Amino acid sequence: MTTCILAIDQGTTSTRAIAFELREDMGLHPMAVSQIALAQHFPHSGWVEHDAAEIWAATLQTCREVIGKAGGVARFAAVGITNQRETAVIWDAATGEPLHRAIVWQDRRTADVTAGLVAGGHEATVQAATGLILDPYFSATKFAWLLDAVPEGRARAERGEVLLGTIDAWLVWKLTGGAQHVTDATNASRTSLMDLETRVWRDDLCDLFRVPIAALPRIVGCAEPRGETDAALFGRALPITGSAGDQQAALVGHGALKPGDAKITYGTGAFLVANVGDRPVASSSRLLGTLGYQVGDTAAWALEGSIFSAGSAIQWLRDGVGMIRDSRESEAMAQTLPDNGGVYLVPGFTGLGAPWWEPDARGAVIGLTRDTGPAHFVRAALEALAYQTRDLLDALGRDGAPPFSVLKVDGGVTANAFAMQFVADICQIPVERPAFQEMTALGAARLAALGAGLIGDLEPRNSEAPAVWTPRMDAAQRDRLLQGWRRAVKAAILVAA
């Protein structure tokens, strides 16, 4: 019985594969998982790189392990992929070998380029076409940098000898043995090169960013066949029938399929995605217009707010300064304090994302006194999740996004009950965490199942009860804390200037 979906979840800090079984209730149920940590490379301040060859090796290993755990390749009907978005890969079309380390979404090396484009008056045109502002976060300037860094990269790309793509395109290329150079429309929507409404590459944008269309992948939908895996990889060929960028996959995983549905994923960064319906919505609050998903001729658009540092602030406390031994300690440590003591951590380690968009900002801690101790740093890092989320919700409200009654959350940080209660309190909205946390992988599996014809729609069928946190903080306390946060952000931006 080929009732299983192999979901590949290639993230910023690890590569995972999860086997899901489609059961009689038409729900997808996890059966097996394998995960390998991914090395981070920081060659210069503000630069972040991954080894694409390491990503491929980990993908192959985790997939093989999961297939074995689930009972063999004969049980699998299709493959779905979800991935860290905006990360740029360059590789040799003949050998399939990467020609440079991948430039990660967090990387800021092209800040001068985007600043020059803003100064040249191009941001309004780019935003109107793509929904995106001009920022080094997105793939286009990364692609251009890679082409300049690789010897004869531009000339070879024009001849089709060098290929560019985000992580999904890289993995499909490798899985199909180089037979398919494709990307799905959600990943393409994060490059600054795709027209958001028509979902095709734009010649004028490729010229502006100096990226040859010949090197870019073909754009396909999120739930349709895009080639088969090389039979030698897993014992037989498996159709690849679904893919989406990680935040869009999480939107599908949560079942946030209607206007007014929203989710936020708290991982290395944090990403709030709000479904706005069947037409793009232009943001006046520097949120991002993006594609939620595309299935056949049907598409859903979204507004998104991106927080660059969420869980990475806790990782810094653990690995960078040694204030905690384990991330799980942060909840109990924060609760040893009656309040934050006036201490605010602005986690601008790789700049500030929406709605500030300050690429040169750096992290700052405000409000230190002689009484400040490690617990204050930990609590400030957890509270910053809520303050940044509130900034995004306020921006959504200013943009006229459909109101929503609950905030769906996922990601590793949501295991911290203190943080989730604080989000509910600061944002004045119930916070709902599903029983099964791997929303990105579940969304990829659901898209692949639809693309393979195993299910008829994207509606969730799993019925486990979620955990819910409801607001309980009084208005005066909330307003006081938010005023302190906004002073801290302004101070961090002023220092960066």
Summary of the structure (lengths in Angstrom):
residues: 497
radius of gyration: 21.6
end to end distance: 61.0
largest distance: 65.5
contacts: 1861
relative contact order: 0.13
helix: 36%
strand: 23%
